[in-house]
């Protein structure tokens, strides 16, 4: 399971990097065929299709943004499922202000690959 821990740690850091870069194709490769994504606003998005007909899906809304910093809190692996908690910090204007979000991410193993199935986001006051 140590290798799973390392893979999930790396994957969750990359998710933040890919969101920052607006790299929808990279995110598309790590998201399961279905996704439930709860935004900090409380809205829930489905997976989306990268320019497809589901314009309100998560992948359809990915765009470049301020640099995210992802701090992993915990990784728990349960055979072919894993739960990762992390805090994502984003800078605001003025630059000395930041927003922080607590994330809970549910992964499933498909073959030898971890895929993101569920993601709940909440702003930290």
N, CA, C and O atoms as CSV, one atom per row, in Angstrom:
chain,resi,resn,atom,element,x,y,z
A,1,UNK,N,N,0.803,-1.210,0.000
A,1,UNK,CA,C,0.000,0.000,0.000
A,1,UNK,C,C,0.843,1.271,0.000
A,1,UNK,O,O,0.319,2.349,-0.283
A,2,UNK,N,N,2.151,1.172,0.314
A,2,UNK,CA,C,2.987,2.359,0.271
A,2,UNK,C,C,3.016,2.972,-1.109
A,2,UNK,O,O,3.017,4.195,-1.242
A,3,UNK,N,N,3.041,2.133,-2.153
A,3,UNK,CA,C,3.045,2.684,-3.503
A,3,UNK,C,C,1.728,3.392,-3.796
A,3,UNK,O,O,1.718,4.417,-4.477
A,4,UNK,N,N,0.609,2.855,-3.290
A,4,UNK,CA,C,-0.673,3.542,-3.460
A,4,UNK,C,C,-0.641,4.914,-2.802
A,4,UNK,O,O,-1.132,5.892,-3.367
A,5,UNK,N,N,-0.064,4.984,-1.612
A,5,UNK,CA,C,0.039,6.253,-0.896
A,5,UNK,C,C,0.804,7.275,-1.739
A,5,UNK,O,O,0.358,8.411,-1.899
A,6,UNK,N,N,1.945,6.871,-2.272
A,6,UNK,CA,C,2.749,7.770,-3.087
A,6,UNK,C,C,2.042,8.214,-4.361
A,6,UNK,O,O,2.105,9.383,-4.743
A,7,UNK,N,N,1.375,7.281,-5.008
A,7,UNK,CA,C,0.643,7.604,-6.238
A,7,UNK,C,C,-0.477,8.597,-5.938
A,7,UNK,O,O,-0.658,9.567,-6.674
A,8,UNK,N,N,-1.227,8.362,-4.863
A,8,UNK,CA,C,-2.332,9.253,-4.513
A,8,UNK,C,C,-1.835,10.622,-4.056
A,8,UNK,O,O,-2.458,11.641,-4.353
A,9,UNK,N,N,-0.733,10.644,-3.345
A,9,UNK,CA,C,-0.137,11.925,-2.935
A,9,UNK,C,C,0.226,12.742,-4.165
A,9,UNK,O,O,-0.148,13.910,-4.275
A,10,UNK,N,N,0.950,12.131,-5.083
A,10,UNK,CA,C,1.365,12.801,-6.314
A,10,UNK,C,C,0.160,13.228,-7.156
A,10,UNK,O,O,0.121,14.342,-7.678
A,11,UNK,N,N,-0.799,12.350,-7.280
A,11,UNK,CA,C,-1.986,12.633,-8.088
A,11,UNK,C,C,-2.756,13.839,-7.558
A,11,UNK,O,O,-3.213,14.672,-8.340
A,12,UNK,N,N,-2.903,13.938,-6.244
A,12,UNK,CA,C,-3.656,15.054,-5.674
A,12,UNK,C,C,-2.925,16.379,-5.813
A,12,UNK,O,O,-3.571,17.417,-5.963
A,13,UNK,N,N,-1.611,16.376,-5.768
A,13,UNK,CA,C,-0.842,17.595,-6.040
A,13,UNK,C,C,-1.011,17.983,-7.511
A,13,UNK,O,O,-1.204,19.155,-7.834
A,14,UNK,N,N,-0.936,16.990,-8.393
A,14,UNK,CA,C,-1.091,17.257,-9.830
A,14,UNK,C,C,-2.477,17.797,-10.160
A,14,UNK,O,O,-2.606,18.653,-11.036
A,15,UNK,N,N,-3.513,17.318,-9.483
A,15,UNK,CA,C,-4.870,17.818,-9.736
A,15,UNK,C,C,-4.893,19.341,-9.556
A,15,UNK,O,O,-5.459,20.050,-10.388
A,16,UNK,N,N,-4.291,19.842,-8.490
A,16,UNK,CA,C,-4.219,21.287,-8.274
A,16,UNK,C,C,-3.422,21.992,-9.363
A,16,UNK,O,O,-3.810,23.062,-9.831
A,17,UNK,N,N,-2.309,21.392,-9.764
A,17,UNK,CA,C,-1.484,21.976,-10.833
A,17,UNK,C,C,-2.258,22.022,-12.151
A,17,UNK,O,O,-2.206,23.017,-12.873
A,18,UNK,N,N,-2.970,20.947,-12.456
A,18,UNK,CA,C,-3.740,20.897,-13.710
A,18,UNK,C,C,-4.906,21.872,-13.674
A,18,UNK,O,O,-5.229,22.484,-14.692
A,19,UNK,N,N,-5.542,22.028,-12.519
A,19,UNK,CA,C,-6.615,23.033,-12.414
A,19,UNK,C,C,-6.040,24.425,-12.640
A,19,UNK,O,O,-6.622,25.217,-13.381
A,20,UNK,N,N,-4.912,24.734,-12.018
A,20,UNK,CA,C,-4.268,26.037,-12.178
A,20,UNK,C,C,-3.976,26.312,-13.650
A,20,UNK,O,O,-4.215,27.416,-14.140
A,21,UNK,N,N,-3.459,25.302,-14.355
A,21,UNK,CA,C,-3.085,25.461,-15.763
A,21,UNK,C,C,-4.281,25.405,-16.715
A,21,UNK,O,O,-4.137,25.661,-17.910
A,22,UNK,N,N,-5.472,25.066,-16.179
A,22,UNK,CA,C,-6.631,24.906,-17.054
A,22,UNK,C,C,-6.502,23.693,-17.949
A,22,UNK,O,O,-7.038,23.675,-19.057
A,23,UNK,N,N,-5.786,22.668,-17.475
A,23,UNK,CA,C,-5.487,21.485,-18.283
A,23,UNK,C,C,-6.603,20.443,-18.155
A,23,UNK,O,O,-6.457,19.440,-17.456
A,24,UNK,N,N,-7.707,20.700,-18.837
A,24,UNK,CA,C,-8.838,19.782,-18.831
A,24,UNK,C,C,-8.495,18.378,-19.307
A,24,UNK,O,O,-8.950,17.411,-18.696
A,25,UNK,N,N,-7.701,18.222,-20.384
A,25,UNK,CA,C,-7.372,16.872,-20.834
A,25,UNK,C,C,-6.643,16.032,-19.772
A,25,UNK,O,O,-6.909,14.837,-19.645
A,26,UNK,N,N,-5.732,16.643,-19.016
A,26,UNK,CA,C,-5.053,15.887,-17.953
A,26,UNK,C,C,-6.049,15.481,-16.873
A,26,UNK,O,O,-6.024,14.346,-16.399
A,27,UNK,N,N,-6.920,16.400,-16.485
A,27,UNK,CA,C,-7.933,16.086,-15.475
A,27,UNK,C,C,-8.894,15.014,-15.982
A,27,UNK,O,O,-9.316,14.139,-15.225
A,28,UNK,N,N,-9.233,15.086,-17.257
A,28,UNK,CA,C,-10.115,14.096,-17.874
A,28,UNK,C,C,-9.554,12.685,-17.699
A,28,UNK,O,O,-10.306,11.725,-17.529
A,29,UNK,N,N,-8.226,12.569,-17.743
A,29,UNK,CA,C,-7.582,11.268,-17.627
A,29,UNK,C,C,-7.618,10.670,-16.233
A,29,UNK,O,O,-7.399,9.468,-16.082
A,30,UNK,N,N,-7.888,11.473,-15.209
A,30,UNK,CA,C,-7.893,10.946,-13.837
A,30,UNK,C,C,-9.284,10.914,-13.218
A,30,UNK,O,O,-9.445,10.478,-12.078
A,31,UNK,N,N,-10.279,11.367,-13.948
A,31,UNK,CA,C,-11.643,11.370,-13.428
A,31,UNK,C,C,-12.378,10.132,-13.936
A,31,UNK,O,O,-12.293,9.793,-15.116
A,32,UNK,N,N,-13.100,9.460,-13.038
A,32,UNK,CA,C,-13.878,8.280,-13.398
A,32,UNK,C,C,-14.962,8.661,-14.416
A,32,UNK,O,O,-15.217,9.842,-14.651
A,33,UNK,N,N,-15.586,7.660,-15.008
A,33,UNK,CA,C,-16.613,7.917,-16.028
A,33,UNK,C,C,-17.803,8.698,-15.470
A,33,UNK,O,O,-18.532,9.336,-16.229
A,34,UNK,N,N,-18.005,8.655,-14.163
A,34,UNK,CA,C,-19.017,9.472,-13.480
A,34,UNK,C,C,-18.304,10.222,-12.366
A,34,UNK,O,O,-17.370,9.698,-11.760
A,35,UNK,N,N,-18.741,11.450,-12.093
A,35,UNK,CA,C,-18.164,12.257,-11.029
A,35,UNK,C,C,-19.257,13.076,-10.380
A,35,UNK,O,O,-20.127,13.616,-11.063
A,36,UNK,N,N,-19.214,13.170,-9.064
A,36,UNK,CA,C,-20.036,14.134,-8.333
A,36,UNK,C,C,-19.056,15.116,-7.711
A,36,UNK,O,O,-18.214,14.727,-6.902
A,37,UNK,N,N,-19.160,16.396,-8.087
A,37,UNK,CA,C,-18.254,17.434,-7.605
A,37,UNK,C,C,-19.064,18.509,-6.904
A,37,UNK,O,O,-19.861,19.207,-7.532
A,38,UNK,N,N,-18.856,18.640,-5.594
A,38,UNK,CA,C,-19.554,19.671,-4.827
A,38,UNK,C,C,-18.644,20.874,-4.706
A,38,UNK,O,O,-17.573,20.808,-4.104
A,39,UNK,N,N,-19.092,21.976,-5.290
A,39,UNK,CA,C,-18.335,23.223,-5.231
A,39,UNK,C,C,-18.504,23.870,-3.859
A,39,UNK,O,O,-19.434,23.543,-3.122
A,40,UNK,N,N,-17.608,24.780,-3.526
A,40,UNK,CA,C,-17.683,25.484,-2.245
A,40,UNK,C,C,-18.995,26.258,-2.118
A,40,UNK,O,O,-19.467,26.498,-1.006
A,41,UNK,N,N,-19.578,26.645,-3.235
A,41,UNK,CA,C,-20.859,27.365,-3.226
A,41,UNK,C,C,-22.024,26.461,-2.848
A,41,UNK,O,O,-23.111,26.945,-2.533
A,42,UNK,N,N,-21.801,25.145,-2.879
A,42,UNK,CA,C,-22.864,24.182,-2.620
A,42,UNK,C,C,-23.421,23.566,-3.890
A,42,UNK,O,O,-24.124,22.558,-3.831
A,43,UNK,N,N,-23.117,24.160,-5.043
A,43,UNK,CA,C,-23.582,23.604,-6.315
A,43,UNK,C,C,-22.885,22.268,-6.562
A,43,UNK,O,O,-21.729,22.078,-6.186
A,44,UNK,N,N,-23.603,21.354,-7.198
A,44,UNK,CA,C,-23.039,20.049,-7.516
A,44,UNK,C,C,-22.973,19.887,-9.028
A,44,UNK,O,O,-23.979,20.009,-9.726
A,45,UNK,N,N,-21.773,19.611,-9.516
A,45,UNK,CA,C,-21.549,19.400,-10.945
A,45,UNK,C,C,-21.317,17.917,-11.215
A,45,UNK,O,O,-20.827,17.175,-10.364
A,46,UNK,N,N,-21.684,17.514,-12.420
A,46,UNK,CA,C,-21.318,16.186,-12.901
A,46,UNK,C,C,-19.961,16.291,-13.575
A,46,UNK,O,O,-19.313,17.337,-13.526
A,47,UNK,N,N,-19.547,15.235,-14.185
A,47,UNK,CA,C,-18.211,15.138,-14.778
A,47,UNK,C,C,-17.971,16.169,-15.876
A,47,UNK,O,O,-16.963,16.876,-15.846
A,48,UNK,N,N,-18.859,16.264,-16.821
A,48,UNK,CA,C,-18.635,17.107,-17.992
A,48,UNK,C,C,-17.884,16.336,-19.066
A,48,UNK,O,O,-17.482,15.191,-18.858
A,49,UNK,N,N,-17.697,16.978,-20.223
A,49,UNK,CA,C,-17.151,16.254,-21.365
A,49,UNK,C,C,-16.117,17.020,-22.175
A,49,UNK,O,O,-15.891,16.668,-23.333
A,50,UNK,N,N,-15.482,18.041,-21.631
A,50,UNK,CA,C,-14.495,18.829,-22.372
A,50,UNK,C,C,-15.042,19.340,-23.703
A,50,UNK,O,O,-14.663,18.853,-24.768
A,51,UNK,N,N,-15.917,20.307,-23.634
A,51,UNK,CA,C,-16.455,20.909,-24.839
A,51,UNK,C,C,-17.657,20.189,-25.409
A,51,UNK,O,O,-18.125,20.522,-26.498
A,52,UNK,N,N,-18.154,19.222,-24.696
A,52,UNK,CA,C,-19.328,18.483,-25.159
A,52,UNK,C,C,-20.609,19.236,-24.867
A,52,UNK,O,O,-20.594,20.442,-24.624
A,53,UNK,N,N,-21.699,18.527,-24.892
A,53,UNK,CA,C,-23.011,19.155,-24.741
A,53,UNK,C,C,-23.365,19.459,-23.294
A,53,UNK,O,O,-24.315,20.202,-23.046
A,54,UNK,N,N,-22.635,18.913,-22.335
A,54,UNK,CA,C,-22.952,19.129,-20.928
A,54,UNK,C,C,-22.136,20.318,-20.411
A,54,UNK,O,O,-21.175,20.135,-19.663
A,55,UNK,N,N,-22.518,21.527,-20.809
A,55,UNK,CA,C,-21.739,22.722,-20.522
A,55,UNK,C,C,-21.653,23.055,-19.039
A,55,UNK,O,O,-20.875,23.929,-18.656
A,56,UNK,N,N,-22.422,22.393,-18.206
A,56,UNK,CA,C,-22.374,22.707,-16.780
A,56,UNK,C,C,-21.562,21.680,-15.989
A,56,UNK,O,O,-21.597,21.688,-14.759
A,57,UNK,N,N,-20.843,20.809,-16.667
A,57,UNK,CA,C,-20.033,19.808,-15.988
A,57,UNK,C,C,-18.708,20.373,-15.507
A,57,UNK,O,O,-18.248,21.404,-15.997
A,58,UNK,N,N,-18.101,19.696,-14.549
A,58,UNK,CA,C,-16.829,20.133,-13.972
A,58,UNK,C,C,-15.775,20.380,-15.051
A,58,UNK,O,O,-15.171,21.453,-15.086
A,59,UNK,N,N,-15.546,19.405,-15.929
A,59,UNK,CA,C,-14.495,19.545,-16.932
A,59,UNK,C,C,-14.743,20.706,-17.884
A,59,UNK,O,O,-13.796,21.314,-18.383
A,60,UNK,N,N,-16.006,21.017,-18.136
A,60,UNK,CA,C,-16.338,22.112,-19.043
A,60,UNK,C,C,-16.018,23.477,-18.446
A,60,UNK,O,O,-15.927,24.466,-19.173
A,61,UNK,N,N,-15.846,23.538,-17.132
A,61,UNK,CA,C,-15.593,24.813,-16.448
A,61,UNK,C,C,-14.123,25.014,-16.080
A,61,UNK,O,O,-13.763,26.057,-15.534
A,62,UNK,N,N,-13.283,24.042,-16.369
A,62,UNK,CA,C,-11.865,24.154,-16.019
A,62,UNK,C,C,-11.228,25.239,-16.878
A,62,UNK,O,O,-11.349,25.231,-18.103
A,63,UNK,N,N,-10.543,26.180,-16.213
A,63,UNK,CA,C,-9.836,27.246,-16.917
A,63,UNK,C,C,-8.648,27.694,-16.075
A,63,UNK,O,O,-8.584,27.406,-14.880
A,64,UNK,N,N,-7.714,28.396,-16.697
A,64,UNK,CA,C,-6.551,28.839,-15.948
A,64,UNK,C,C,-6.989,29.717,-14.783
A,64,UNK,O,O,-7.994,30.424,-14.857
A,65,UNK,N,N,-6.209,29.656,-13.706
A,65,UNK,CA,C,-6.561,30.373,-12.485
A,65,UNK,C,C,-5.302,30.682,-11.701
A,65,UNK,O,O,-4.212,30.240,-12.063
A,66,UNK,N,N,-5.452,31.447,-10.621
A,66,UNK,CA,C,-4.274,31.677,-9.765
A,66,UNK,C,C,-3.698,30.348,-9.278
A,66,UNK,O,O,-4.404,29.344,-9.183
A,67,UNK,N,N,-2.419,30.366,-8.976
A,67,UNK,CA,C,-1.716,29.150,-8.555
A,67,UNK,C,C,-2.298,28.608,-7.258
A,67,UNK,O,O,-2.413,29.320,-6.260
A,68,UNK,N,N,-2.657,27.347,-7.297
A,68,UNK,CA,C,-3.169,26.659,-6.112
A,68,UNK,C,C,-2.011,26.003,-5.369
A,68,UNK,O,O,-1.058,25.515,-5.976
A,69,UNK,N,N,-2.113,26.003,-4.055
A,69,UNK,CA,C,-1.199,25.234,-3.221
A,69,UNK,C,C,-2.023,24.146,-2.561
A,69,UNK,O,O,-3.035,24.434,-1.923
A,70,UNK,N,N,-1.605,22.909,-2.707
A,70,UNK,CA,C,-2.347,21.778,-2.142
A,70,UNK,C,C,-1.536,21.162,-1.015
A,70,UNK,O,O,-0.395,20.740,-1.203
A,71,UNK,N,N,-2.150,21.121,0.159
A,71,UNK,CA,C,-1.532,20.502,1.331
A,71,UNK,C,C,-2.335,19.257,1.682
A,71,UNK,O,O,-3.501,19.353,2.067
A,72,UNK,N,N,-1.723,18.107,1.552
A,72,UNK,CA,C,-2.406,16.844,1.848
A,72,UNK,C,C,-2.502,16.673,3.360
A,72,UNK,O,O,-1.502,16.770,4.071
A,73,UNK,N,N,-3.723,16.415,3.844
A,73,UNK,CA,C,-3.944,16.145,5.271
A,73,UNK,C,C,-3.852,14.654,5.568
A,73,UNK,O,O,-3.157,14.232,6.493
A,74,UNK,N,N,-4.572,13.856,4.761
A,74,UNK,CA,C,-4.591,12.416,5.019
A,74,UNK,C,C,-4.895,11.652,3.743
A,74,UNK,O,O,-5.533,12.155,2.818
A,75,UNK,N,N,-4.409,10.411,3.730
A,75,UNK,CA,C,-4.702,9.473,2.650
A,75,UNK,C,C,-5.014,8.141,3.307
A,75,UNK,O,O,-4.195,7.582,4.036
A,76,UNK,N,N,-6.205,7.646,3.038
A,76,UNK,CA,C,-6.618,6.350,3.574
A,76,UNK,C,C,-6.986,5.439,2.406
A,76,UNK,O,O,-7.867,5.761,1.610
A,77,UNK,N,N,-6.308,4.308,2.314
A,77,UNK,CA,C,-6.555,3.350,1.234
A,77,UNK,C,C,-7.308,2.166,1.811
A,77,UNK,O,O,-6.908,1.595,2.825
A,78,UNK,N,N,-8.403,1.804,1.157
A,78,UNK,CA,C,-9.239,0.669,1.532
A,78,UNK,C,C,-9.333,-0.266,0.329
A,78,UNK,O,O,-10.345,-0.285,-0.373
A,79,UNK,N,N,-8.297,-1.023,0.100
A,79,UNK,CA,C,-8.183,-1.955,-1.016
A,79,UNK,C,C,-8.291,-1.221,-2.349
A,79,UNK,O,O,-7.288,-0.700,-2.837
A,80,UNK,N,N,-9.476,-1.165,-2.951
A,80,UNK,CA,C,-9.657,-0.522,-4.254
A,80,UNK,C,C,-10.374,0.816,-4.167
A,80,UNK,O,O,-10.879,1.335,-5.162
A,81,UNK,N,N,-10.409,1.372,-2.940
A,81,UNK,CA,C,-10.999,2.689,-2.722
A,81,UNK,C,C,-10.030,3.486,-1.862
A,81,UNK,O,O,-9.253,2.920,-1.092
A,82,UNK,N,N,-10.085,4.797,-2.002
A,82,UNK,CA,C,-9.226,5.657,-1.184
A,82,UNK,C,C,-9.928,6.979,-0.932
A,82,UNK,O,O,-10.677,7.480,-1.770
A,83,UNK,N,N,-9.664,7.536,0.255
A,83,UNK,CA,C,-10.177,8.852,0.614
A,83,UNK,C,C,-8.975,9.745,0.910
A,83,UNK,O,O,-8.110,9.408,1.718
A,84,UNK,N,N,-8.945,10.876,0.242
A,84,UNK,CA,C,-7.867,11.847,0.436
A,84,UNK,C,C,-8.496,13.146,0.922
A,84,UNK,O,O,-9.470,13.626,0.342
A,85,UNK,N,N,-7.937,13.711,1.987
A,85,UNK,CA,C,-8.358,15.034,2.431
A,85,UNK,C,C,-7.182,15.981,2.244
A,85,UNK,O,O,-6.028,15.620,2.475
A,86,UNK,N,N,-7.497,17.191,1.824
A,86,UNK,CA,C,-6.451,18.175,1.595
A,86,UNK,C,C,-7.022,19.581,1.729
A,86,UNK,O,O,-8.235,19.786,1.684
A,87,UNK,N,N,-6.122,20.539,1.895
A,87,UNK,CA,C,-6.492,21.946,1.928
A,87,UNK,C,C,-5.848,22.613,0.715
A,87,UNK,O,O,-4.642,22.502,0.494
A,88,UNK,N,N,-6.674,23.307,-0.064
A,88,UNK,CA,C,-6.205,24.012,-1.251
A,88,UNK,C,C,-6.286,25.506,-0.961
A,88,UNK,O,O,-7.330,26.021,-0.560
A,89,UNK,N,N,-5.166,26.190,-1.170
A,89,UNK,CA,C,-5.088,27.624,-0.924
A,89,UNK,C,C,-4.866,28.343,-2.242
A,89,UNK,O,O,-4.029,27.945,-3.052
A,90,UNK,N,N,-5.648,29.431,-2.447
A,90,UNK,CA,C,-5.527,30.229,-3.664
A,90,UNK,C,C,-5.349,31.694,-3.307
A,90,UNK,O,O,-6.040,32.193,-2.418
A,91,UNK,N,N,-4.437,32.401,-3.976
A,91,UNK,CA,C,-4.247,33.834,-3.713
A,91,UNK,C,C,-5.391,34.658,-4.286
A,91,UNK,O,O,-6.037,34.257,-5.255
A,92,UNK,N,N,-5.631,35.793,-3.686
A,92,UNK,CA,C,-6.640,36.748,-4.162
A,92,UNK,C,C,-5.965,38.083,-4.442
A,92,UNK,O,O,-4.755,38.234,-4.275
A,93,UNK,N,N,-6.757,39.031,-4.864
A,93,UNK,CA,C,-6.287,40.412,-4.980
A,93,UNK,C,C,-6.917,41.184,-3.839
A,93,UNK,O,O,-8.133,41.086,-3.675
A,94,UNK,N,N,-6.197,41.931,-3.052
A,94,UNK,CA,C,-4.751,42.130,-3.083
A,94,UNK,C,C,-4.003,40.840,-2.749
A,94,UNK,O,O,-4.565,39.927,-2.144
A,95,UNK,N,N,-2.730,40.772,-3.150
A,95,UNK,CA,C,-1.971,39.520,-3.054
A,95,UNK,C,C,-1.751,38.995,-1.639
A,95,UNK,O,O,-1.382,37.833,-1.471
A,96,UNK,N,N,-1.966,39.813,-0.631
A,96,UNK,CA,C,-1.743,39.330,0.729
A,96,UNK,C,C,-2.951,38.578,1.279
A,96,UNK,O,O,-2.928,38.120,2.421
A,97,UNK,N,N,-3.994,38.450,0.483
A,97,UNK,CA,C,-5.184,37.715,0.914
A,97,UNK,C,C,-5.262,36.379,0.180
A,97,UNK,O,O,-4.807,36.245,-0.956
A,98,UNK,N,N,-5.859,35.382,0.869
A,98,UNK,CA,C,-5.988,34.048,0.278
A,98,UNK,C,C,-7.327,33.446,0.649
A,98,UNK,O,O,-7.931,33.800,1.661
A,99,UNK,N,N,-7.776,32.533,-0.187
A,99,UNK,CA,C,-8.939,31.704,0.143
A,99,UNK,C,C,-8.443,30.289,0.345
A,99,UNK,O,O,-7.558,29.817,-0.368
A,100,UNK,N,N,-9.030,29.613,1.335
A,100,UNK,CA,C,-8.642,28.232,1.619
A,100,UNK,C,C,-9.883,27.351,1.523
A,100,UNK,O,O,-10.977,27.729,1.943
A,101,UNK,N,N,-9.679,26.170,0.960
A,101,UNK,CA,C,-10.774,25.221,0.758
A,101,UNK,C,C,-10.378,23.850,1.288
A,101,UNK,O,O,-9.283,23.359,1.013
A,102,UNK,N,N,-11.274,23.243,2.046
A,102,UNK,CA,C,-11.051,21.872,2.500
A,102,UNK,C,C,-11.690,20.951,1.467
A,102,UNK,O,O,-12.843,21.141,1.079
A,103,UNK,N,N,-10.935,19.963,1.030
A,103,UNK,CA,C,-11.393,19.016,0.005
A,103,UNK,C,C,-11.415,17.606,0.566
A,103,UNK,O,O,-10.500,17.194,1.278
A,104,UNK,N,N,-12.459,16.879,0.242
A,104,UNK,CA,C,-12.515,15.439,0.481
A,104,UNK,C,C,-12.689,14.804,-0.884
A,104,UNK,O,O,-13.625,15.128,-1.615
A,105,UNK,N,N,-11.786,13.899,-1.225
A,105,UNK,CA,C,-11.791,13.277,-2.557
A,105,UNK,C,C,-11.865,11.761,-2.407
A,105,UNK,O,O,-11.116,11.160,-1.637
A,106,UNK,N,N,-12.775,11.164,-3.152
A,106,UNK,CA,C,-12.963,9.714,-3.150
A,106,UNK,C,C,-12.445,9.152,-4.465
A,106,UNK,O,O,-12.877,9.557,-5.545
A,107,UNK,N,N,-11.516,8.214,-4.354
A,107,UNK,CA,C,-10.934,7.570,-5.525
A,107,UNK,C,C,-11.313,6.095,-5.556
A,107,UNK,O,O,-11.529,5.467,-4.519
A,108,UNK,N,N,-11.388,5.559,-6.770
A,108,UNK,CA,C,-11.560,4.125,-6.963
A,108,UNK,C,C,-10.439,3.646,-7.876
A,108,UNK,O,O,-9.930,4.392,-8.712
A,109,UNK,N,N,-10.071,2.389,-7.693
A,109,UNK,CA,C,-9.046,1.818,-8.554
A,109,UNK,C,C,-9.742,1.139,-9.734
A,109,UNK,O,O,-10.600,0.275,-9.554
A,110,UNK,N,N,-9.353,1.548,-10.943
A,110,UNK,CA,C,-9.844,0.911,-12.166
A,110,UNK,C,C,-8.634,0.259,-12.819
A,110,UNK,O,O,-7.792,0.937,-13.408
A,111,UNK,N,N,-8.556,-1.072,-12.709
A,111,UNK,CA,C,-7.350,-1.769,-13.163
A,111,UNK,C,C,-6.218,-1.391,-12.238
A,111,UNK,O,O,-6.281,-1.639,-11.034
A,112,UNK,N,N,-5.170,-0.785,-12.802
A,112,UNK,CA,C,-4.026,-0.341,-12.002
A,112,UNK,C,C,-4.016,1.173,-11.804
A,112,UNK,O,O,-3.018,1.727,-11.343
A,113,UNK,N,N,-5.104,1.841,-12.143
A,113,UNK,CA,C,-5.136,3.309,-12.145
A,113,UNK,C,C,-6.161,3.825,-11.137
A,113,UNK,O,O,-7.266,3.292,-11.041
A,114,UNK,N,N,-5.790,4.861,-10.389
A,114,UNK,CA,C,-6.719,5.516,-9.474
A,114,UNK,C,C,-7.516,6.570,-10.231
A,114,UNK,O,O,-6.947,7.384,-10.959
A,115,UNK,N,N,-8.839,6.553,-10.059
A,115,UNK,CA,C,-9.729,7.511,-10.718
A,115,UNK,C,C,-10.557,8.241,-9.658
A,115,UNK,O,O,-10.990,7.647,-8.671
A,116,UNK,N,N,-10.763,9.520,-9.878
A,116,UNK,CA,C,-11.529,10.367,-8.970
A,116,UNK,C,C,-13.028,10.186,-9.221
A,116,UNK,O,O,-13.517,10.456,-10.318
A,117,UNK,N,N,-13.739,9.736,-8.217
A,117,UNK,CA,C,-15.175,9.449,-8.328
A,117,UNK,C,C,-16.043,10.500,-7.653
A,117,UNK,O,O,-17.124,10.821,-8.147
A,118,UNK,N,N,-15.581,11.040,-6.529
A,118,UNK,CA,C,-16.353,12.024,-5.788
A,118,UNK,C,C,-15.429,13.068,-5.176
A,118,UNK,O,O,-14.297,12.770,-4.797
A,119,UNK,N,N,-15.937,14.312,-5.084
A,119,UNK,CA,C,-15.097,15.406,-4.610
A,119,UNK,C,C,-16.003,16.421,-3.961
A,119,UNK,O,O,-16.893,16.965,-4.615
A,120,UNK,N,N,-15.796,16.688,-2.684
A,120,UNK,CA,C,-16.583,17.688,-1.954
A,120,UNK,C,C,-15.642,18.770,-1.454
A,120,UNK,O,O,-14.607,18.484,-0.851
A,121,UNK,N,N,-16.009,19.994,-1.709
A,121,UNK,CA,C,-15.188,21.156,-1.477
A,121,UNK,C,C,-15.930,22.088,-0.522
A,121,UNK,O,O,-17.144,22.255,-0.647
A,122,UNK,N,N,-15.226,22.693,0.421
A,122,UNK,CA,C,-15.873,23.635,1.333
A,122,UNK,C,C,-14.869,24.711,1.724
A,122,UNK,O,O,-13.730,24.414,2.084
A,123,UNK,N,N,-15.310,25.969,1.649
A,123,UNK,CA,C,-14.410,27.066,2.015
A,123,UNK,C,C,-14.144,27.049,3.513
A,123,UNK,O,O,-15.042,26.795,4.314
A,124,UNK,N,N,-12.905,27.322,3.874
A,124,UNK,CA,C,-12.521,27.434,5.284
A,124,UNK,C,C,-12.603,28.906,5.626
A,124,UNK,O,O,-11.903,29.722,5.027
A,125,UNK,N,N,-13.452,29.258,6.586
A,125,UNK,CA,C,-13.602,30.692,6.913
A,125,UNK,C,C,-12.340,31.287,7.523
A,125,UNK,O,O,-12.312,32.474,7.848
